[in-house]
Amino acid sequence: MLKQGLELKQTQKLSPLQIQTIKLIELPTQELEQRIRKELEENPVLEENVASEEDDDENAPREVSLSEYKDDDPIPSYKLKVNNYGKDERPVYNTFSVKESFTQSLMEQLGFRNLTEHQHAVAAFIIGSLDDDGYLRRDLDSLVDDLAFRAGIESDEKEVEDMLHVIQEFDPPGVGARDLRECLLLQIRNLKQTPDVRNATRILRDYFNEFTSKHFSKIVSRMGISESDLKAAIAKIVKLNPAPGGQIDDSYSEQAQQIIPDFLLTLENGELKLTMPRFSVPELKVNKKYADILLDAANSSEREKKEAAAFVKKKLDSAKWFVEAIKQRHNTLMSTMQAIVDYQHDYFMDGDESHLKPMVLKDIAERTGFDISTISRVVNSKYIETHFGIYSLKYFFSEGMENADGEEVSTRELKKALQECVDAEDKRNPLTDDQLVAEMTRRGYKVARRTIAKYRDQLNIPKARMRKEL
């Protein structure tokens, strides 16, 4: 049996301005600049405001009011111009520069080798198969198959291994290794062959399992060396790099080549001052010519003029929303960052991590009146330059726990205290997790053993047995 009824649903429809603002809030400074450049290319009504002084009345963007235009809703009286960050000089600013591409560096070194075209192609394929840390984790048989099926290159295991050995001679030392042991051996062969280096080589070659398990007494006994000889050999090993690919950063090789801070925080006469440097984000205004076309055609009965006016009206609306969205982005980011600075005032005064209070997105949402989703968009991919370094906004957020006095402390403070406990321990008798619980309790932190284990893992601190030293 069919039933027919009436159902009333309340849905929220976002306006074009709201949609535009949400999209712009997510963008860091450099991507915002690219987005504005794209809008300038696509919307002829918009143009960059290159004037450095106040525009005179003749050249100023005209206020557009179309209350007389019968075919469409009027545009509110509105000066279609935005001066994003005032007329301050563009400041000198710090950036994170991305290092040379790891793959690019290896390919350049390959170009200096006297190889046939076929050998070069095989070696280039191997370079493209390396992980970000510089290791080759594909077995040679699989690489032979990949060369045939993916690149149409016929090869065999011997040729692939020969080309791998060529790559293993490249910088950084250790690149192209198939495991940690091979990586360290590739590096240590380049050192001056002193007695300590020869002992280190023998440890890595013949007693690697004993070394990684810290069974030092077995190594001393089997190699017939003294404990001091072992310590000197291990000192050579620990200076080697277990992740050679990490020396050259590929993380932004296909993205922006610099990360520009979105905020600048300075300490002036004991007061914190927050600004949003304008950097290279262009100022926008509406081209006067298009405003005139629309106004001239507003009451015209000519069809062509009406069509031209409709086109320009659409572009003007788009320009209006875009310019206003940039203003709202600026206000939203500034309000959010100021709330973070106020919340973490003591920390921002000196950069001492122990002053960093527990803070979650909800805390800042409540202070600003924005949704948590908006705060999340502001925080994502944004950076602030302070008088003690450049930080991602995400760095300042962390959950909290109580100390022995019932006061809330951040997990970052707890991790710092845990790291200090480990750093101060006797390395001949490292602290177990239970002993770390006792030590943290002595320092005034109530932490369960499972929490210690979790934080230790997050800090990449090995278990007690693996921290043991001679």
C-alpha positions in Angstrom: 0.0 0.0 0.0 1.4 3.4 -1.0 1.5 6.2 1.5 1.9 9.8 0.6 2.9 12.4 3.2 4.6 15.6 3.7 7.9 15.7 5.5 9.6 19.0 6.6 13.4 18.9 6.7 15.7 21.7 7.9 19.0 21.8 6.0 21.7 24.3 6.0 22.9 25.5 2.6 26.3 27.2 2.6 26.5 30.5 0.6 29.2 30.9 -2.1 31.0 33.3 0.3 31.0 30.6 3.1 32.3 27.9 0.7 35.0 30.2 -0.6 36.1 31.2 3.0 36.3 27.6 4.1 38.5 26.7 1.2 40.8 29.6 1.8 41.1 29.1 5.5 42.7 25.7 4.9 45.5 27.1 2.7 48.9 28.1 4.1 50.4 31.3 2.9 52.2 30.0 -0.2 49.2 28.1 -1.4 47.0 31.2 -0.8 49.3 33.2 -3.1 49.0 30.5 -5.8 45.2 30.5 -5.4 45.0 34.3 -5.7 47.2 34.2 -8.8 44.9 31.6 -10.3 41.8 33.7 -9.5 43.5 36.7 -11.2 44.0 34.7 -14.3 40.5 33.3 -14.5 38.4 36.4 -13.5 39.1 39.5 -15.7 37.2 41.7 -13.3 39.9 41.2 -10.6 43.3 42.8 -10.9 46.3 43.2 -8.6 46.5 46.5 -6.8 50.1 47.6 -7.4 49.7 51.2 -6.3 51.9 52.0 -3.3 50.2 55.3 -2.4 46.5 56.1 -1.8 44.5 56.0 -5.1 43.1 59.3 -6.1 39.3 59.6 -6.8 39.7 59.2 -10.5 41.5 55.9 -10.4 39.9 54.4 -7.3 37.7 51.3 -7.7 34.1 52.5 -8.0 31.5 51.5 -5.4 29.1 49.3 -7.3 25.4 49.6 -6.5 22.9 48.1 -8.9 19.6 48.9 -7.2 18.4 50.1 -10.6 19.3 46.9 -12.5 15.9 45.2 -13.0 17.1 41.7 -14.2 18.9 40.6 -11.1 19.3 41.1 -7.3 21.3 44.3 -6.5 24.9 44.0 -5.4 25.2 45.8 -2.0 27.1 49.0 -1.9 30.6 47.8 -1.6 34.0 49.0 -2.4 35.5 46.2 -4.3 39.0 46.4 -3.1 41.0 44.5 -0.4 44.2 45.6 1.2 45.1 42.3 2.8 47.7 43.3 5.4 48.1 47.1 5.4 50.8 49.2 3.9 53.7 47.8 6.0 56.9 47.0 4.2 57.3 43.3 3.3 59.5 42.0 6.2 62.5 39.8 6.0 61.3 36.3 7.0 62.7 32.9 7.6 61.7 29.8 5.6 62.3 26.1 5.7 64.3 25.4 2.5 63.9 21.9 1.1 67.2 20.2 0.3 68.1 18.7 -3.0 65.9 15.8 -4.1 67.4 12.4 -3.0 66.6 10.8 -6.3 67.9 13.8 -8.3 71.2 13.6 -6.4 71.7 9.9 -7.2 70.7 10.4 -10.8 73.3 13.2 -11.2 76.0 10.9 -9.8 74.9 8.1 -12.1 75.4 10.5 -15.0 79.1 10.7 -14.3 79.6 6.9 -14.5 80.8 5.3 -17.8 77.9 3.0 -18.4 76.1 1.7 -21.5 72.7 3.0 -22.2 71.2 -0.4 -21.0 73.2 -0.3 -17.8 72.2 3.3 -17.1 68.5 2.3 -17.6 68.8 -0.6 -15.1 70.6 1.5 -12.5 68.1 4.4 -12.9 65.3 1.8 -12.3 67.0 0.6 -9.1 67.4 4.3 -7.9 63.7 4.7 -8.4 63.0 1.6 -6.3 64.8 2.9 -3.2 62.8 3.8 -0.2 62.9 7.4 1.3 65.5 6.3 3.8 67.9 5.1 1.0 67.3 1.3 1.4 66.5 -1.2 -1.3 63.8 -3.4 0.2 63.0 -5.3 -3.0 64.8 -8.5 -3.6 66.9 -8.7 -6.8 64.7 -11.4 -8.4 61.6 -9.1 -8.0 63.6 -6.2 -9.5 64.4 -8.3 -12.6 60.7 -9.0 -13.1 59.8 -5.3 -12.5 62.3 -4.2 -15.1 60.8 -6.6 -17.7 57.1 -5.9 -17.0 57.1 -2.3 -16.0 60.0 -0.9 -18.0 60.4 -3.4 -20.8 64.1 -3.9 -19.9 65.5 -7.4 -20.1 68.1 -8.0 -17.4 69.2 -10.7 -14.9 70.1 -10.9 -11.2 73.9 -10.5 -11.8 73.5 -7.3 -13.8 71.1 -5.9 -11.3 73.5 -6.7 -8.5 76.4 -5.2 -10.4 74.4 -1.9 -10.9 73.4 -1.9 -7.2 77.1 -2.1 -6.3 77.7 0.9 -8.5 74.9 2.8 -6.7 76.3 1.7 -3.3 79.4 3.8 -4.1 77.4 7.0 -4.3 76.9 9.6 -1.7 75.5 9.6 0.9 77.5 6.5 2.1 75.3 3.6 2.9 72.7 4.3 0.1 71.4 1.2 -1.7 71.8 -1.1 1.3 69.4 -4.0 1.7 69.4 -4.0 5.5 70.9 -2.1 8.4 74.0 -4.3 8.7 74.9 -3.8 5.0 74.2 0.0 5.4 76.7 0.3 8.3 79.3 -1.8 6.5 79.1 0.3 3.4 79.8 3.4 5.5 82.6 2.0 7.6 84.6 0.8 4.6 85.1 4.5 3.8 86.8 5.3 7.1 90.5 5.2 7.8 91.3 1.6 8.7 92.5 2.0 12.3 92.4 -0.9 14.8 89.1 0.5 16.2 87.6 0.6 12.7 88.8 -2.9 11.9 87.2 -4.1 15.2 84.0 -2.3 14.3 83.9 -3.9 10.9 84.4 -7.3 12.4 81.6 -6.8 14.9 79.2 -5.7 12.1 80.2 -8.5 9.8 80.5 -11.4 12.2 78.7 -10.5 15.5 75.9 -8.2 14.4 73.1 -10.2 16.2 75.2 -10.1 19.5 75.8 -6.4 18.9 72.1 -5.5 18.4 71.1 -7.6 21.4 73.8 -5.9 23.5 75.4 -9.2 24.5 78.8 -7.4 24.9 80.4 -10.1 27.0 80.0 -12.6 24.2 81.6 -10.3 21.7 84.6 -9.6 24.1 85.1 -13.3 24.6 84.7 -14.5 21.0 86.8 -11.7 19.5 89.4 -11.9 22.2 89.5 -8.1 22.8 89.4 -6.0 25.9 86.3 -4.1 27.1 88.0 -0.8 26.3 88.7 -2.1 22.7 85.0 -2.9 22.4 83.9 0.5 23.7 86.2 2.2 21.1 84.8 0.1 18.3 81.2 0.7 19.3 82.0 4.5 19.4 82.8 4.2 15.7 79.6 2.3 14.9 77.2 4.7 16.7 78.5 7.6 14.7 77.3 5.9 11.4 74.0 7.0 9.8 71.3 4.2 9.9 69.1 6.2 7.4 71.3 7.7 4.7 68.4 8.8 2.6 67.2 11.1 5.4 70.1 13.4 4.7 68.4 14.7 1.6 64.7 15.6 2.0 62.2 14.4 -0.6 59.2 15.4 1.4 58.4 18.5 -0.7 60.0 17.5 -4.0 56.6 17.7 -5.7 55.2 20.4 -3.5 56.2 23.9 -2.5 59.9 24.4 -2.2 59.6 26.5 0.9 57.4 26.7 3.9 56.6 30.3 4.8 55.4 31.1 8.3 51.8 32.3 8.3 52.3 34.3 11.6 55.0 36.3 13.2 55.3 36.5 17.0 57.7 38.9 18.6 58.5 39.9 22.2 58.8 43.7 22.5 59.3 45.4 25.8 58.0 42.3 27.6 54.8 42.2 25.5 53.9 39.6 22.9 53.0 41.1 19.5 51.3 38.9 16.8 51.2 39.9 13.2 50.4 38.2 9.9 53.2 39.3 7.5 51.8 39.8 4.0 54.8 38.3 2.2 54.0 38.0 -1.5 50.2 37.7 -1.3 48.9 40.3 -3.7 46.4 43.0 -2.9 43.2 42.8 -5.0 40.8 45.3 -6.5 38.1 45.3 -9.1 39.0 46.6 -12.6 37.2 50.0 -13.0 36.6 49.3 -16.7 34.3 46.3 -15.9 32.4 48.2 -13.2 31.7 50.9 -15.8 30.4 48.3 -18.3 27.9 47.0 -15.8 26.8 50.5 -14.7 26.4 51.7 -18.3 24.4 48.7 -19.3 22.2 48.6 -16.2 19.2 50.4 -17.7 19.9 49.7 -21.4 17.4 47.9 -23.5 20.0 46.7 -26.0 20.3 42.9 -25.9 24.1 42.7 -26.4 24.6 45.2 -23.6 22.3 43.2 -21.4 24.3 40.0 -22.1 27.6 41.8 -21.5 26.2 43.1 -18.2 25.0 39.7 -17.1 28.5 38.3 -17.7 30.2 41.1 -15.9 27.7 40.9 -13.0 28.5 37.2 -12.6 32.2 37.9 -12.6 31.7 40.9 -10.2 29.8 38.6 -7.8 32.6 36.1 -7.9 35.2 38.8 -7.3 33.2 40.2 -4.4 32.9 36.8 -2.7 36.6 36.1 -3.3 37.8 39.4 -1.9 35.5 39.1 1.1 36.6 35.5 1.7 40.2 36.7 1.9 39.2 39.3 4.5 37.3 36.7 6.5 40.3 34.2 6.2 42.6 36.9 7.6 40.3 37.7 10.5 39.6 34.0 11.3 43.3 33.1 11.3 44.3 36.1 13.4 41.5 35.5 16.0 42.5 31.9 16.3 46.2 32.4 16.6 45.7 35.2 19.1 43.5 32.9 21.2 46.3 30.3 21.1 48.9 32.9 22.1 46.7 34.1 25.0 46.0 30.5 26.1 49.8 29.6 26.0 51.0 33.0 27.1 53.6 31.7 29.6 55.1 29.3 27.0 55.3 32.0 24.3 57.2 34.3 26.6 60.3 32.0 26.8 59.6 28.8 24.8 60.0 26.6 27.9 58.1 23.4 27.1 57.2 23.0 30.8 55.0 26.0 30.5 53.0 24.5 27.6 49.5 23.9 29.0 47.2 21.0 27.8 45.2 22.4 25.0 42.8 20.8 22.5 40.9 22.3 19.6 37.7 22.6 21.7 39.5 25.0 24.1 40.3 27.5 21.2 36.9 27.0 19.6 35.2 28.1 22.9 37.5 31.1 23.2 36.9 32.3 19.6 33.3 31.2 19.0 34.3 29.3 15.9 33.4 25.6 15.2 36.0 23.0 16.0 36.2 22.2 12.3 37.2 25.8 11.6 39.9 25.7 14.2 41.1 22.4 12.7 41.3 24.1 9.3 43.2 27.0 10.7 45.7 24.8 12.5 46.3 22.5 9.5 49.6 23.2 7.6 50.2 26.6 9.3 53.4 27.8 10.9 54.4 30.5 13.3 57.8 32.2 13.6 58.6 33.1 17.2 61.6 34.6 18.9 62.7 31.0 19.8 62.0 29.2 16.6 59.5 28.2 13.8 56.7 25.8 14.8 53.8 24.1 13.3 50.5 25.2 15.0 49.8 21.5 15.7 52.8 21.5 18.0 50.9 23.6 20.6 48.0 21.1 21.0 48.2 18.2 23.4 46.0 16.3 25.8 46.6 16.6 29.6 47.0 14.5 32.7 47.1 15.4 36.4 50.3 15.6 38.5 50.6 14.6 42.1 49.1 17.9 43.3 46.0 17.4 41.1 47.2 20.1 38.6 46.8 19.4 34.9 50.0 19.1 32.9 50.4 18.5 29.2 51.5 15.1 27.8 54.4 17.0 26.2 55.6 18.0 29.7 55.3 14.4 30.8 57.3 13.2 27.8 60.0 15.8 28.5 60.3 14.6 32.1 60.4 11.0 31.0 63.2 11.8 28.5 65.1 13.6 31.3 64.8 10.4 33.5 66.3 8.3 30.7 69.0 10.8 30.0 70.1 10.9 33.6 70.0 7.1 34.2 73.1 4.9 34.7 73.6 3.4 31.3 75.2 0.4 32.8 72.0 -0.3 34.6 69.2 1.4 32.7 65.8 2.0 34.4 63.1 -0.5 33.7 59.5 0.8 33.0 58.6 0.0 36.6 61.6 2.0 37.8 60.7 4.8 35.5 57.2 4.9 37.0 58.8 5.3 40.5 61.1 8.0 39.2 58.3 9.9 37.5 56.3 9.6 40.8 59.2 11.0 42.7 59.2 14.0 40.3 55.5 14.5 41.0 53.8 12.9 38.0 51.2 10.2 38.4 51.8 7.9 35.4 50.8 4.2 34.9 53.4 1.7 33.6 51.4 1.2 30.4 51.6 5.0 29.9 55.3 5.0 30.4 55.6 2.2 27.8 53.4 4.2 25.3 55.4 7.4 25.8 58.7 5.6 25.6 57.7 4.1 22.2 56.5 7.5 21.0 59.9 9.0 22.0 61.7 6.1 20.3 63.3 5.2 23.6 64.2 1.4 23.5 63.5 -0.9 26.4 66.0 -0.9 29.3 68.0 -3.9 28.0 68.6 -2.2 24.7 69.8 1.0 26.4 72.5 -0.7 28.2 76.0 0.5 27.6 79.5 -0.5 28.7 
